[in-house]
């Protein structure tokens, strides 16, 4: 990419999109295109075509999506399928029509079969049934991957896809019901600390293993792929290491400074026993993450504090 290339980041205000913007700006890319959802409804086909015709981006990153935790995924199944299909269909199709040089589509680790072997290799896609609770979202993301591959096969488009692991960092969602496990723990321990509670309860027995990647490490990997990767096959993006929920909770407790007791409620569901991405394809290119988990949690907690103070 040239430093003056016109780069459109769809979803630039989210945790991932804003991290991509930071990564691009740090590397000297200044010609970045922004449109809020109020300015451009990505589900609207005509609006998206008009945007491409007017702005003429050279590069496009599809970081916009309707996202949420298990409850939201399972409750709004039709919206998660329809909205995400509309968004990616419009962005990918008109990227071809208006001759975008390169497009990067972001998927999710939930594309893999529920009972796929661990760690999750790219070739495990479509080898088994999906996790039922987030099946509509996963199907939409799989369709996006296959759409990028199909436009590459038929039209020669340089459209690539990346599948991030569990993410955390600045601009994360700390909603008490709709957030993911790490930001939920940050909020839970902080509120317990501030209220003087003597214990914090964590769902499950603490044994499930999960992988976590700091959002700015993901953004660094994505810009690296934009600059260097031009292959058909999608790429897993993660750190290649996992941690038990129990150890994660202890780490968050330490970072937040909560001094009470940690209690696991084994009557609550554990979820999948392990979820780790095989990142050998990405690591073979020379890329590595930089942010250690404890350091990243500290930065995420500082972000949570600043946003809590701002919204107070």
C-alpha positions in Angstrom: 0.0 0.0 0.0 1.1 3.6 -0.7 1.1 6.0 2.2 -1.4 8.1 0.4 -3.7 5.2 -0.5 -7.4 5.9 0.3 -8.3 3.3 3.0 -11.9 2.8 4.2 -12.4 1.2 7.6 -15.9 0.0 7.9 -16.7 0.0 11.7 -14.0 2.5 12.7 -15.6 3.4 16.0 -15.6 -0.2 17.4 -12.8 -1.8 19.4 -11.2 -3.5 16.3 -11.9 -0.7 13.8 -10.4 2.0 16.1 -7.4 -0.1 16.7 -6.9 -0.6 13.0 -7.1 3.2 12.5 -4.4 3.7 15.2 -2.2 1.1 13.6 -2.5 2.7 10.1 -1.8 6.2 11.4 1.2 5.0 13.4 2.6 3.7 10.1 2.0 7.0 8.2 -1.2 6.2 6.4 -3.2 9.4 6.7 -5.8 9.1 3.9 -8.3 7.1 5.9 -12.0 7.3 5.2 -14.6 7.3 8.0 -18.4 7.0 7.9 -20.5 6.5 11.0 -23.5 4.2 10.9 -25.7 7.4 11.1 -23.9 8.7 8.0 -23.9 5.4 6.1 -26.2 2.4 6.7 -24.1 -0.5 5.4 -27.3 -2.6 5.1 -28.6 -0.2 2.4 -27.4 -1.4 -1.0 -27.9 1.9 -2.8 -26.3 3.9 0.0 -23.2 1.7 -0.1 -22.9 1.9 -3.9 -23.2 5.6 -3.8 -20.5 5.7 -1.1 -18.1 3.6 -3.3 -18.9 5.7 -6.4 -18.2 9.0 -4.5 -15.3 8.1 -2.2 -13.4 5.6 -4.5 -11.4 3.8 -1.8 -8.3 1.9 -2.8 -8.4 -0.4 0.2 -11.3 -1.6 2.3 -11.4 -3.3 5.7 -14.7 -4.9 6.8 -14.6 -4.6 10.5 -18.3 -3.6 10.8 -20.7 -6.2 12.0 -23.6 -6.7 14.4 -21.9 -8.4 17.3 -22.7 -9.6 20.9 -22.3 -12.2 23.5 -24.1 -15.6 23.7 -27.4 -14.1 25.0 -27.6 -11.5 22.2 -26.5 -14.1 19.5 -29.2 -16.5 20.6 -32.0 -13.9 21.1 -31.6 -11.9 17.9 -30.9 -14.7 15.6 -32.6 -13.3 12.5 -31.0 -9.9 13.0 -27.5 -11.4 13.4 -27.9 -13.3 10.1 -29.7 -10.6 8.1 -27.7 -7.6 9.1 -24.3 -9.2 8.8 -25.1 -10.7 5.4 -26.4 -7.4 4.1 -23.3 -5.5 5.4 -20.7 -7.8 4.0 -22.6 -8.5 0.7 -22.7 -4.8 0.0 -19.2 -4.0 1.0 -17.6 -7.0 -0.9 -19.7 -6.7 -4.0 -19.2 -3.0 -4.6 -15.5 -3.3 -3.8 -15.4 -5.5 -6.9 -17.6 -3.3 -9.0 -15.6 -0.1 -8.1 -12.2 -1.9 -8.5 -10.9 -1.7 -5.0 -7.3 -2.9 -5.0 -7.6 -5.0 -1.9 -10.3 -5.9 0.7 -9.8 -7.5 4.1 -12.8 -9.3 5.6 -12.8 -10.0 9.4 -14.5 -13.2 10.6 -14.7 -14.8 14.0 -13.4 -18.0 15.7 -17.1 -19.1 16.0 -16.9 -20.1 12.3 -15.4 -23.4 13.4 -17.4 -26.6 14.2 -18.4 -26.9 17.9 -16.4 -30.1 18.3 -13.5 -29.3 16.1 -10.1 -30.6 17.3 -7.9 -28.1 19.2 -6.0 -26.0 18.3 -8.3 -24.8 15.5 -6.7 -25.1 12.1 -8.0 -23.1 9.1 -8.8 -26.4 7.3 -11.3 -27.4 9.9 -13.9 -25.0 8.5 -17.1 -26.7 7.4 -16.1 -30.1 8.8 -18.8 -30.3 11.4 -21.9 -28.7 13.1 -21.6 -25.2 14.5 -22.3 -24.1 18.1 -26.2 -23.7 18.0 -26.3 -20.5 20.1 -24.3 -18.4 17.6 -25.0 -20.4 14.4 -26.7 -17.4 12.5 -23.7 -15.2 13.2 -21.2 -17.9 12.3 -23.1 -18.7 9.0 -22.9 -15.0 8.0 -19.2 -14.9 8.7 -18.6 -18.2 6.7 -20.6 -16.7 3.8 -18.3 -13.6 3.9 -15.2 -15.8 3.7 -16.6 -17.8 0.8 -17.8 -14.6 -0.9 -14.2 -13.2 -0.8 -12.9 -16.5 -2.2 -15.6 -16.6 -5.0 -14.9 -13.1 -6.1 -11.2 -13.9 -6.2 -11.9 -17.1 -8.2 -14.3 -15.5 -10.7 -12.9 -12.0 -11.0 -9.4 -12.1 -9.7 -10.1 -9.8 -6.8 -7.4 -9.5 -4.1 -9.9 -10.1 -1.3 -8.5 -11.8 1.9 -10.0 -12.9 5.2 -8.7 -13.0 8.8 -10.2 -14.9 11.7 -9.4 -13.2 15.1 -9.4 -15.1 18.4 -11.1 -13.6 21.6 -10.2 -9.9 21.7 -10.0 -7.2 24.4 -8.6 -3.7 24.8 -9.6 0.0 24.3 -13.2 0.7 23.3 -14.3 -2.8 24.5 -17.9 -3.5 25.5 -18.2 -3.7 29.3 -22.0 -4.1 29.4 -23.0 -6.3 32.3 -25.1 -8.7 30.2 -23.8 -8.4 26.7 -20.0 -8.3 27.1 -17.5 -11.1 26.7 -15.7 -12.8 29.5 -12.6 -10.6 30.0 -14.3 -7.2 30.0 -17.1 -8.7 32.1 -14.5 -9.8 34.7 -12.9 -6.3 34.7 -16.2 -4.7 35.4 -17.2 -7.3 38.0 -14.0 -7.0 40.0 -13.9 -3.2 39.7 -17.5 -2.9 41.0 -16.8 -5.3 43.9 -13.6 -3.3 44.8 -15.5 0.0 44.8 -18.5 -1.3 46.8 -16.3 -3.1 49.3 -17.7 -6.5 48.6 -15.9 -9.5 50.2 -16.3 -11.9 47.2 -16.8 -12.1 43.5 -18.6 -15.0 41.8 -17.5 -16.4 38.5 -19.7 -18.7 36.4 -18.5 -22.3 36.0 -15.7 -24.2 37.6 -12.8 -22.1 36.1 -11.4 -25.0 34.0 -12.3 -23.9 30.4 -9.3 -22.7 28.4 -9.5 -19.5 26.3 -7.1 -17.5 24.2 -7.0 -13.7 24.3 -5.4 -11.1 22.0 -5.0 -7.4 22.7 -6.9 -5.4 20.1 -3.8 -3.4 19.0 -1.9 -6.6 18.4 -4.8 -7.7 16.2 -4.6 -4.4 14.3 -0.9 -4.8 13.9 -1.4 -8.2 12.4 -4.2 -7.0 10.0 -2.1 -4.1 8.7 0.7 -6.6 8.2 -1.6 -8.8 6.2 -2.8 -5.8 4.1 0.8 -5.0 3.3 2.1 -8.6 2.8 -0.6 -11.3 2.4 -2.3 -11.9 -0.9 -3.4 -15.6 -0.8 -6.9 -17.1 -1.1 -6.9 -19.0 2.2 -8.1 -17.2 5.3 -5.7 -16.7 8.2 -6.2 -17.3 11.9 -5.0 -14.4 14.1 -4.2 -15.0 17.7 -1.3 -15.4 20.2 -1.2 -19.2 20.1 -1.5 -19.6 23.9 -4.5 -20.1 26.2 -5.3 -19.7 29.8 -7.9 -21.2 32.1 -10.9 -19.0 33.1 -9.8 -19.6 36.7 -6.3 -18.2 36.1 -7.7 -15.4 34.1 -10.0 -14.4 36.9 -7.1 -14.4 39.3 -5.1 -12.2 36.9 -7.9 -9.7 36.6 -8.4 -9.7 40.3 -4.7 -8.9 40.8 -4.7 -6.1 38.1 -7.8 -4.5 39.5 -6.6 -4.7 43.1 -9.6 -6.6 44.5 -8.6 -8.2 47.8 -11.7 -10.3 48.5 -12.5 -13.9 47.8 -13.0 -15.5 44.3 -15.8 -18.0 44.2 -16.6 -20.3 41.3 -20.3 -21.3 40.7 -19.9 -24.8 39.3 -23.7 -25.1 38.8 -23.4 -22.5 36.0 -22.3 -23.6 32.5 -18.7 -23.8 31.5 -19.1 -23.6 27.8 -16.7 -25.2 25.4 -13.8 -26.9 27.3 -11.1 -25.3 25.1 -10.9 -22.8 22.3 -7.5 -22.1 20.9 -6.5 -20.9 17.4 -3.7 -22.6 15.4 -1.7 -19.6 14.3 1.1 -21.4 12.6 0.1 -20.0 9.1 0.4 -16.4 10.4 3.5 -17.0 12.5 5.3 -18.6 9.5 5.1 -15.2 7.8 7.2 -13.7 10.6 4.5 -11.8 12.6 4.2 -12.1 16.4 2.1 -10.4 19.0 3.7 -7.9 21.4 1.4 -7.3 24.4 1.6 -9.8 27.3 -1.8 -10.7 28.8 -1.2 -9.1 32.3 0.1 -5.9 30.6 -2.9 -5.8 28.2 -5.4 -6.3 31.1 -3.8 -3.4 32.9 -4.2 -1.2 29.8 -7.8 -2.4 29.3 -8.6 -1.7 32.9 -7.2 1.9 32.5 -9.5 2.3 29.5 -12.5 1.0 31.5 -11.7 3.5 34.3 -11.4 6.4 31.9 -14.6 5.6 30.1 -16.5 5.0 33.4 -15.3 8.5 34.6 -16.3 10.0 31.2 -19.8 8.5 31.4 -20.3 9.4 35.1 
